[in-house]
């Protein structure tokens, strides 16, 4: 495990460690709770729907700059195909645009869900498959993805979001309340102390890595019973925005870029911020992966080296609402790494 953690951190170096202090997501507690880094003396009651409030400033990106790629000889005209996680798509799409501009390469970065990314990379249909989860966690048979090589490019924090008609009345939910909502045990917000309004659950399809992360870390393995299954993170935002009483889950980056349309929600009195994932109080996050079939080579290797470079990690990563893995505590990384998972490839 020590070797694995060293491998994870080798992608960023000292530049990222220093960067984390000043430019990552706001390190904030929730309503004064000591478990989330607050400085107040009182601890909020997590069962209260307004015990924890997230301000737009707390989720706002503290960096707005983008990276600049350096030209690599011999890449001009080469194609690069990427698909998979819609949560990770914004980061790799931005990095690919920068990479193409410098190298004359032709990249496509499409969504479709983590399951599709893993399947397509495994079949050789794309060069890189994006996933919010470890490949082994998506295997329908043991060893199904044993030929895939992991490259961990960021951490992503997810958050529940509600329609704006609930922004002042539903700001915090306990794990038990969330379980009841997403398994259809309650049908109205009044059933958990909220307004007399029907609940509409908006979720992701079964192939989604975001859905798998939600199931594992928020629902403790329970399958959800959603009213609406969407193909992408963006579709979840649109559906929650359009439906009074709706609730769904998206990345912090999407929540921030749509802050006028949907409202984020705390979980068990903890906010979706870096300090809370590092101290273990907020569990709805995961490591973002870019899988190749076998070790990365050629244009895919050069692209991934760029994604893992300080140019992307200290610019695009925080600007788009992601977190550099070096900024997350070793204990948090270990808590989200399944037993037996191979260490990510070192690209030198």
N, C-alpha and C positions, 0 to 999 in steps of 0.2 A: 504493500500500500504506500510505503514511503517513496519507493521508486516511482509509482504511478503519480503521486502528487507532485513529485519533482518534474515529471514529464509534463503534467498539465501546466505547471507554472513556467516552464521553459519557453512558452510561446510569447511571453510578454516582457520578461526581464525587469530590470530595475526601473525602467521608464514608466511602466504601468503601475508599479507599486507606489511610486511617487504621485502619479496621476490620480490614483484612487482617492487620495486624501482630499484633493481640492476640487475635482471635477466630476465625481460620480453623482448618482442620485442623492438627494438630500438625506442625510442620516438623521432620522427623526423617530421619536417614540410615538406612541399613540395615546393621546389624552392624558399624558403624565405617567403612563405605565412604565415601571422600571424594567419590565421584560422586553421592551422595545426601545430602550435607550432614552426615555424621557427623563426630565430632570425634576418633575413634580414629586410630591410626597405621597399623593394618593393614587390608588390603583383603580381604574375604571371597572365597572361591572360589565363583563363581556356580553351578558344576556340582553343588555339594553341596546335597542336598535340605533341609538344615538350616542353610545358610549365612546365611540371612536370616529373622528372626522378626518378625511383626507382633503387637503387643500390642493389646488391645481399647481401651486408652486412646489409642493413636495414631490410631485411626479414629473415636473418639467425637466427637460433636458438642460444640463448645465453647459453643454458644448454644442455649437452649431456648425462647426467646421467639418469638411470632408477631406479624405486622404488624397494624396497624389501619388500615382504609381510611377515606378521607374521602368523604362523600356528594357525588355529582355530580348536579346538577339534571337532571330530565327522563329519568332512566333507569329509574325504578320500573316493574316489570312486564315489562321487556324480557327476552328470552331470549338466551342465549349458548351455543352448542354447540362443544365442543372434543373432539377425539380424536387418537389416534396413539400415540406412544412411551409404553410402560409405564414406562420409566425416568424420564421427565419428569413423568408423571402425578401423583405425590405432591405436587410443588411447585405445579403449576397448580391442582390440586384444592384445596389448602389456601388458596392465594391467592384462588380463586374463592369459597370459603366466606366469607372475610373481605370480599370485594367485594360479595357478595350481601347480607350482613348490613347493610352500610352503605347500600346503594342499592336494596334491594328487587328486585334482578334475580334471574333464574332461570337458573342455569348448570348444565350437565352436562359433566363431564370424564371421558371414557372412554378406555380403552387400545385395543389392537388392532395396535400396531406402527407404526413410522415410515412405512412404505410406505402403509398405510391412511390415516394422517393426511394425507400429501401428496396422495393420490388424492382423498380426501373434500374437502379444502380446494380443490383444483383444480376439482372438479366442483360446488362450491358447496353440498355436503351438510352441511358444518360451517363455522363462522365462523373457527376456528383449527385448523390441523393441527400437531401436535407431532412433532418429528423430532430424532433424535440425530445426523443427518448433514445436509450441505448438500443441497438439493433436486436440484441438478444431478447429484449422485452416485447418485441413485436413478432417473434418467431412463432409460427403455428406448429412447427415441428422442430425439435432440437437440432441445432446446427444449420438451419435453413440459410442463415446469413453469415456463415463462418468464413466466407471468402471476402467479406467486406472489411475495409480498414477504416478505423475511426480517426477523425480529426475534430477536436473540440474547439470551436471558434468563438464561443461566448457563453454567458449565462443569460437566461431570460426569466423575468419575473412576470407572472400572470396576475390578473386581478378580476374579481367579480365586478360587473357593471350593471347598473339599473337605469331604466328610463328616467329622464329628468323630472317626471312628475313625482318621483320618489326621493329625489336628492336630499330633501330636508327631513325625511321621515325614516329612510332605510339607509343608514350609513355604516352599520356594523352588524354582522351575523355570526352566530356561533356555528361550530362545525355541525352540531346536532340540528340546528335550524336549516342549514344548507342541505343536509342529508334529507330532511323532510321535504324541502322544496323540490329537489332534483329527483326524488323518488315518488313524487305525487302523493305524499302523505298529507299535504296541506294544499288547498286550492285558492286561498285568499290570504292577503297580507295580514288581515285582522287575526288570523289563526295564530300568528306569532307576535302579536302586539302592534301591528302596523295599521295602515288605513284599510277601510272596507273596500278593497279593490282586488279583482281577480289577478292571480299570478300567471304570467306566461313565461315558460322556461325556454330559452334559446340555447341550444348546444351545438356541438360539432358532430360530424359523422364518425362512424366507428374507426375509420382509417386515420383519424386525426391524432397526432402526438399530444396536442394540447388536451384533448379529451382524456387520453390515457394518463397524462400527468394529473389532471383534476381527479380522476377516479382513484389513483393511487395515493395522492397526498392530501386530498380534501375529503373524499368520500370513503377512504379506508378500504378500497377494493370493491365497493358496491356499485352495481350498474345503475346508471341514471335512466329515468323515464321522461325524456324531453318532449315538449310540445312541438318543437321545431328544430330539426337538424340542419345545420348550414355547412356549405362546402369550404368556407374560408373564414379567417378571423375578421376580415373586412365585412363579410356578409353578416356575421354575428352583430357587429356594431350597427349596421344598417337596420337589422331586424329589431334590436333593442330600442334604437332611436325611434322607430316608427310605431312601436307598440306600447301604449300606456300599461304600466304594471309589469313590464318585462324585465327579466334578469338573464344575464349570460356571462361568459368569461372570455377575456381577451388578454393580449400582452399589455404591459404598462405603456409601451410605446404607442400602441393603437389607442389606448385610453387617453393618453396625453394629447395625441394629434386630433382626437375627437372630443376634447374636454367640454365643448359647448353642446354636445349632443347626448352624452351619456355620463353617468356619475359613478366613480369607483367606490368600492365597499371594503371595509376592513374585515378580517376574519379572526374571530376570537380575540378581538381587541388589539390586533397587530396590523400594521400597515405594510403594503407591498413595496418596501424599500430595502436597500442594501444592508443596513444595520440589523434589520429584523430577520433576514435570511441567514446572516452570518451568526447571529446568536441563537438561531433555531426556533424563534417564536413565530415566524412566517414560513410555511412549508410549500406554498403554491408557486414553485419555480422549478426550473430544470436547466440542464446543460444542453447547449445547442451543438448538434453534430453535423459534419459534412462527410459522408461516407463515399469511398471509392472502392471499386472492385480490385482487390489487391492493393499493394502500396501505390501511392500517388506517383504519376509519371507524366512527363511532357507538359503540355499546356495546363492540365489540371493541377499538377504539382506547383507550377509557378504561380497559378492563381491562388491556391491555398496558402502559399508562402506570403503572398501579398495580404490576404485576409488576416493572417496571424502577425503581420508586421505592425510596428508602432503606428504607422500611418493610418491604418484602419482601426486598430485597437484603441488608440487615444483620440480618434476623431469620429469616424462613422459609428463605432460601437455605442458610445454614450449619446451621440447626437440622435440616434434612432431608438433610444430607450433600452439598449441592452447593457450588460455588465461584463466587464473583463473578468475571466475566471480567476485571475491572480488577485482580484479584489475580494473574493469570497473566502471565508475562513476554511481551513483544512477540514474541520469537523463537519461543516455544512456540505462540502464537496463529498466527503465520505458518506454522509447520510443519503446522498442522491446518486450513489454509484452502486449498482448491484454486485453481489458477490460473483467473482470470477470474470468480471468485465476486463478485457485486455486494455492495457495502457494505450493512449492515442499515439499515432505515429509521430516521430520526431522528424521534421523536414529539413533540419540543419540550417 
